[in-house]
Amino acid sequence: MESHSVDVVLQSVGFTPGVLEPPLAKYKPQIVVLFTSEQSLADITIEHVGGPWKKHVNRMPEVITKIVKDPWTKDTVERYMIAFDEAVKEIQNHELVKNKQINWHVGTAGGTNLMAIASALSAFTHRFPVYGSLDSKFQPLEDTQNLAIEIELFSNLGPGHKALQKERSMKIMKYIAKNGPVIPQLIAEHLNCSKQNESAGRRPLTEACLIVKSKDGWNATHIGKMLLTFMSFEEE
């Protein structure tokens, strides 16, 4: 039966093509995008995909290569993000994804440190899930697919951003970030609203892991503080 979704892996690679094997085993993508500084590095990775790693996907995925020259300069991150955007548009117009849901997976290991930063920022911009690849040399007994570890923080960015676009939730978030830990009663008094309204405004923040409850009350998490900064809201 034909699947109604397509899995896409976007991975930076350098002299360690092995970072691609775990996501191949875990997500079994139909499309793979390789970001690299040299075509020869992509060619080596593709040989692995069509050779010993083919067992993970049972067929050769469509491979798109994006060359990012000199990935150690001051404009590397910007150039990488441009290439990332180009890849996303190319995939969205690809025949393989026509009338199907796209499941995106962005890798943050492989290539230079600047490429890893650019991958993470690109994933944040597009609200795509992020994974990291563990080195099999240090995890010899672990199944290959388990070496691709999903970074939950990035999975919460989209819901968190959406939650903070709600005026009431944003006010609650700013108050907790500045005064936490705080109890619900103080939040309701600050907003001059009922307990029910306070609870309804706080719920999206909890679900997106922007706040966490301690014995003394509610506190902002690191992702909550980061999103506040990113959205350029000043604390009251």
C-alpha positions as CSV (number, residue, x, y, z in Angstrom):
1,M,0.0,0.0,0.0
2,E,1.3,3.4,-1.0
3,S,2.3,5.7,1.9
4,H,0.7,9.1,2.3
5,S,3.9,10.6,3.6
6,V,7.5,11.1,2.6
7,D,10.4,11.3,5.0
8,V,13.2,13.7,4.2
9,V,16.6,13.8,5.9
10,L,18.7,17.0,5.6
11,Q,22.3,16.2,6.7
12,S,25.6,18.1,6.6
13,V,28.5,15.8,5.8
14,G,32.3,16.3,5.7
15,F,35.0,13.6,6.2
16,T,32.7,11.6,8.5
17,P,29.9,10.3,6.2
18,G,28.9,7.8,9.0
19,V,26.7,10.6,10.6
20,L,24.1,9.7,7.9
21,E,23.8,6.0,8.7
22,P,21.7,6.4,11.9
23,P,19.0,8.6,10.4
24,L,18.8,6.3,7.4
25,A,18.1,3.4,9.7
26,K,15.7,5.4,11.9
27,Y,13.6,7.4,9.4
28,K,14.1,5.3,6.2
29,P,13.9,8.5,4.0
30,Q,12.8,8.6,0.4
31,I,14.8,11.8,0.0
32,V,18.2,12.8,1.4
33,V,19.7,16.2,1.1
34,L,23.5,16.4,1.6
35,F,25.2,19.7,2.5
36,T,28.9,19.5,1.9
37,S,31.9,21.6,0.8
38,E,33.0,19.3,-2.0
39,Q,31.2,17.0,-4.4
40,S,33.7,14.3,-3.8
41,L,32.6,14.1,-0.1
42,A,29.0,13.8,-1.2
43,D,30.0,11.1,-3.7
44,I,31.7,9.0,-1.0
45,T,28.5,9.3,1.2
46,I,26.3,8.3,-1.7
47,E,28.4,5.2,-2.3
48,H,27.8,4.2,1.3
49,V,24.0,4.8,0.9
50,G,23.9,2.7,-2.2
51,G,26.2,0.0,-0.7
52,P,26.4,-1.2,2.9
53,W,23.7,1.2,4.2
54,K,21.1,0.2,1.6
55,K,20.0,-2.5,4.1
56,H,18.4,0.3,6.2
57,V,16.1,1.6,3.5
58,N,15.8,-1.3,1.1
59,R,16.0,1.0,-1.9
60,M,18.2,3.9,-3.0
61,P,16.7,7.2,-1.8
62,E,16.6,10.3,-4.0
63,V,19.8,12.2,-3.1
64,I,20.1,16.0,-3.5
65,T,23.5,17.6,-3.0
66,K,24.0,21.2,-2.0
67,I,27.6,22.5,-2.1
68,V,28.6,25.1,0.5
69,K,32.1,26.2,-0.3
70,D,34.6,27.1,2.4
71,P,32.4,26.2,5.3
72,W,34.6,28.0,7.9
73,T,34.3,31.6,6.9
74,K,32.3,34.4,8.6
75,D,29.4,34.1,6.0
76,T,29.2,30.3,6.2
77,V,26.1,30.2,8.3
78,E,24.2,32.6,6.0
79,R,25.3,30.8,2.8
80,Y,24.3,27.4,4.3
81,M,20.9,28.7,5.3
82,I,20.3,30.0,1.8
83,A,21.2,26.5,0.4
84,F,18.9,25.0,3.0
85,D,16.0,27.2,1.9
86,E,16.7,26.3,-1.7
87,A,16.6,22.6,-0.8
88,V,13.3,22.9,1.0
89,K,11.7,24.6,-2.0
90,E,13.1,22.0,-4.3
91,I,11.7,19.2,-2.2
92,Q,8.3,20.9,-1.9
93,N,8.1,20.9,-5.7
94,H,9.4,17.3,-6.1
95,E,7.3,14.7,-7.8
96,L,7.8,12.3,-4.9
97,V,6.0,14.5,-2.4
98,K,3.1,15.4,-4.6
99,N,-0.2,15.3,-2.5
100,K,1.8,13.8,0.4
101,Q,2.8,14.9,3.9
102,I,6.5,15.7,4.3
103,N,8.2,14.5,7.5
104,W,11.3,16.6,7.9
105,H,14.4,15.5,9.8
106,V,17.4,17.8,10.2
107,G,20.8,16.6,11.3
108,T,23.2,18.7,13.4
109,A,26.3,16.5,13.2
110,G,28.7,16.3,10.3
111,G,30.7,18.9,8.5
112,T,32.2,21.9,10.3
113,N,30.9,23.5,13.5
114,L,29.5,26.4,11.5
115,M,27.5,24.0,9.4
116,A,26.0,22.4,12.5
117,I,25.0,25.9,13.8
118,A,23.5,26.7,10.4
119,S,21.6,23.4,10.4
120,A,20.1,24.1,13.8
121,L,19.1,27.7,12.9
122,S,17.6,26.5,9.6
123,A,15.6,23.9,11.4
124,F,14.4,26.6,13.9
125,T,13.4,28.9,11.1
126,H,11.3,26.2,9.4
127,R,10.1,24.6,12.6
128,F,11.6,21.3,11.6
129,P,12.5,18.5,14.0
130,V,16.2,18.0,14.8
131,Y,18.3,15.0,15.5
132,G,21.9,14.3,16.4
133,S,24.0,11.3,15.4
134,L,26.0,9.5,18.0
135,D,29.3,7.9,17.1
136,S,29.0,4.1,16.8
137,K,32.5,3.7,18.0
138,F,31.4,4.8,21.5
139,Q,28.1,2.9,21.3
140,P,29.2,-0.5,20.0
141,L,26.2,-2.4,21.4
142,E,23.5,0.1,20.3
143,D,21.3,-0.5,17.3
144,T,22.1,1.8,14.5
145,Q,18.7,3.5,14.4
146,N,19.0,4.4,18.1
147,L,22.2,6.4,17.4
148,A,20.0,9.1,15.8
149,I,18.7,10.9,18.9
150,E,15.9,13.4,18.5
151,I,16.4,16.7,20.2
152,E,13.1,17.5,21.9
153,L,13.9,21.2,22.4
154,F,13.6,21.8,18.7
155,S,10.3,19.9,18.6
156,N,8.9,22.3,21.1
157,L,9.9,25.5,19.3
158,G,7.0,25.5,16.9
159,P,4.3,24.9,19.6
160,G,6.1,27.3,21.9
161,H,6.2,30.0,19.3
162,K,2.5,29.5,18.5
163,A,1.7,29.7,22.3
164,L,3.5,33.0,22.7
165,Q,1.5,34.5,19.9
166,K,-1.5,34.4,22.2
167,E,-1.6,37.6,24.1
168,R,-2.8,36.1,27.4
169,S,-0.2,33.3,27.3
170,M,2.5,35.8,26.5
171,K,1.6,38.0,29.5
172,I,1.7,34.9,31.7
173,M,5.0,33.8,30.2
174,K,6.6,37.2,30.8
175,Y,5.4,37.4,34.3
176,I,6.7,33.9,35.2
177,A,10.0,34.5,33.5
178,K,10.5,37.7,35.6
179,N,9.1,36.6,38.9
180,G,9.2,32.8,39.0
181,P,8.6,30.7,40.9
182,V,5.0,32.0,41.1
183,I,1.7,30.3,42.1
184,P,-1.4,30.4,39.9
185,Q,-3.1,32.8,42.3
186,L,-0.5,35.5,41.8
187,I,-0.6,35.0,38.1
188,A,-4.4,35.5,38.1
189,E,-4.1,38.6,40.3
190,H,-1.4,40.0,38.0
191,L,-3.7,39.5,34.9
192,N,-6.8,40.6,36.9
193,C,-8.6,37.5,35.6
194,S,-10.4,34.4,37.0
195,K,-8.6,31.2,37.9
196,Q,-10.2,29.5,34.9
197,N,-8.8,32.1,32.5
198,E,-5.4,32.0,34.1
199,S,-5.4,28.2,33.8
200,A,-6.4,28.3,30.1
201,G,-3.7,30.8,29.3
202,R,-1.0,28.8,31.1
203,R,-1.9,25.5,29.6
204,P,-0.3,26.1,26.1
205,L,2.9,27.1,27.9
206,T,3.0,23.9,29.9
207,E,2.2,21.7,26.8
208,A,5.1,23.4,24.9
209,C,7.5,22.9,27.8
210,L,8.0,26.7,28.2
211,I,7.2,26.6,31.9
212,V,7.7,23.9,34.5
213,K,6.2,23.4,38.0
214,S,8.3,23.2,41.1
215,K,7.2,22.9,44.7
216,D,7.2,26.7,45.0
217,G,5.3,27.4,41.8
218,W,5.9,27.9,38.1
219,N,9.2,28.7,36.5
220,A,10.3,29.5,32.9
221,T,12.4,26.8,31.2
222,H,15.4,27.5,29.1
223,I,13.4,27.1,25.9
224,G,10.8,29.5,27.3
225,K,13.4,32.2,28.0
226,M,15.1,31.6,24.6
227,L,11.8,32.1,22.8
228,L,11.0,35.3,24.7
229,T,14.4,36.7,23.7
230,F,14.0,35.5,20.1
231,M,10.5,37.2,19.8
232,S,12.0,40.4,21.2
233,F,9.6,40.9,24.0
234,E,10.7,42.9,27.0
235,E,9.9,41.6,30.4
236,E,7.5,43.7,32.4
